[in-house]
Structure formats: C-alpha cells, structure tokens
Amino acid sequence: MKILLIEDEILIQKSLQKLLEKKGVDVDVASQGREAIELIKANSYDRIVCDLMLKDITGFDVIEESKSRYNLDEISNLFVIITAYSSEQVLEKARKYNCLVLNKPFEDISKAINTMIGA
C-alpha cells in the first residue's frame, strides 16, 4: 500500500509517517499543497491523507486539482482529510467530496491510522 501524507506541521508529519510505516505502508510526504499536487500527478496512491489547512493552499484545493486525474468516486475513496478545524462548513464541503474527515488531535491514534489505511 502506498500513501501520500500531506501535512505541514513537521512533528505531526514525521509521527504519522513513522506509525504508517510500522504498519508496512510505503509513505510519500509533502509539506505544501502544490508539492502534493505534483506528486499526485506523477504517482499512484492507494490513499491520500491531507491536512485541510496548509501553508500555501487548502486540502480542498488539492482535491480540486486532483480532479484532473481522478473522478469523484475515486476521490471519495482516496482522500482522508485531517483537520483541527472541523466546523459545519468544513464538514459540509468534505461531504461534497464524500471524503472521510479525521479531527486533530486524534482521540485514538491507532484507530486514526487504521482509518488512514482503510483497515
């Protein structure tokens, strides 16, 4: 399994990467949305775990750009949004893409990791 992890907080990024790799997952990481879009265009992923608030663009912008490669059904199966800002507006927009949303901080890290890998 190959996952793209898009997270601009390096401590969270490294921690999640380590936990995913312990589960046997091949993990590519990106700290910026535009960098992630280039990786999405160049590689195939089983899952894309994307922070909502990145320094350059939002996770939703990354999803929109991914439409050039994936249809809406594929996007709903690929993307897991992680966010500390789960307002009703955010959840409503995530529903538009039919994506899973995980709130940070994670209540149960192993459950969150299993959700990210689709277990």
C-alpha positions in Angstrom: 0.0 0.0 0.0 1.2 3.5 -0.9 0.0 6.6 0.9 0.7 10.3 0.3 0.7 12.2 3.5 0.2 15.9 3.2 0.9 17.7 6.5 2.7 21.0 7.0 3.4 20.5 10.7 6.6 18.6 10.6 6.3 16.9 14.0 2.8 15.6 13.1 4.0 14.6 9.6 7.0 12.6 11.0 5.0 10.9 13.7 2.2 9.8 11.3 4.8 8.7 8.7 6.5 6.5 11.3 3.2 5.0 12.5 2.1 4.3 9.0 5.5 2.7 8.0 5.2 0.5 11.1 2.0 -0.9 9.5 4.0 -1.7 6.4 2.8 1.2 4.4 5.0 3.0 1.8 4.7 6.7 2.6 5.5 9.7 0.5 5.3 13.1 2.3 4.6 16.6 1.2 4.6 19.8 3.4 2.9 22.0 0.8 -0.2 21.6 -1.3 1.4 22.5 -4.6 4.2 20.0 -4.0 1.5 17.4 -3.2 -0.3 18.1 -6.4 2.9 17.4 -8.4 3.3 14.1 -6.5 -0.4 13.1 -7.2 0.1 13.8 -10.9 3.3 11.8 -11.1 2.5 8.8 -8.9 -0.3 6.4 -8.0 -1.5 6.2 -4.4 -3.9 3.9 -2.5 -4.8 6.7 -0.1 -4.1 10.4 0.2 -4.1 11.8 3.8 -4.4 15.5 3.5 -4.3 18.2 6.2 -7.0 20.8 5.5 -5.1 24.0 6.3 -1.7 24.0 4.5 0.6 27.0 4.3 0.1 27.6 0.6 -3.4 26.2 -0.3 -6.1 24.2 1.4 -6.7 20.5 1.3 -9.9 21.2 -0.7 -7.7 22.9 -3.4 -5.6 19.8 -3.5 -8.7 17.7 -4.1 -9.9 20.1 -6.8 -6.6 19.8 -8.6 -6.8 16.0 -8.3 -9.9 16.0 -10.4 -7.7 16.2 -13.5 -6.6 12.7 -12.7 -9.4 11.1 -10.6 -13.2 11.1 -10.8 -15.4 11.9 -7.8 -15.8 8.3 -6.8 -12.1 7.7 -6.8 -11.6 10.9 -4.8 -14.0 9.8 -2.2 -12.1 6.5 -1.8 -8.7 8.1 -1.9 -8.8 11.1 0.3 -8.8 11.3 4.1 -8.9 14.9 5.4 -7.3 15.6 8.7 -8.1 18.9 10.4 -8.2 20.7 13.7 -10.9 23.0 12.2 -13.9 20.8 11.8 -16.6 23.4 11.5 -20.0 22.6 10.0 -18.9 24.4 6.8 -15.8 22.2 6.6 -17.7 19.0 7.2 -20.3 20.0 4.6 -17.6 20.7 2.0 -16.0 17.3 2.8 -19.4 15.6 2.3 -19.5 17.2 -1.2 -16.4 15.1 -2.0 -17.6 12.2 0.2 -14.3 12.1 2.0 -13.5 10.8 5.4 -12.6 13.5 8.0 -10.4 12.9 11.0 -10.2 15.6 13.7 -6.9 16.5 15.2 -5.8 15.9 17.8 -6.7 12.3 17.2 -8.7 10.7 20.1 -7.3 7.2 19.3 -4.1 7.2 17.3 -4.3 3.6 16.3 -7.9 4.0 15.2 -6.9 7.1 13.2 -4.0 5.2 11.5 -6.3 2.2 10.6 -8.8 4.7 9.1 -6.0 6.2 7.0 -5.0 2.8 5.6 -8.6 1.8 5.2 -8.5 -1.1 7.7 
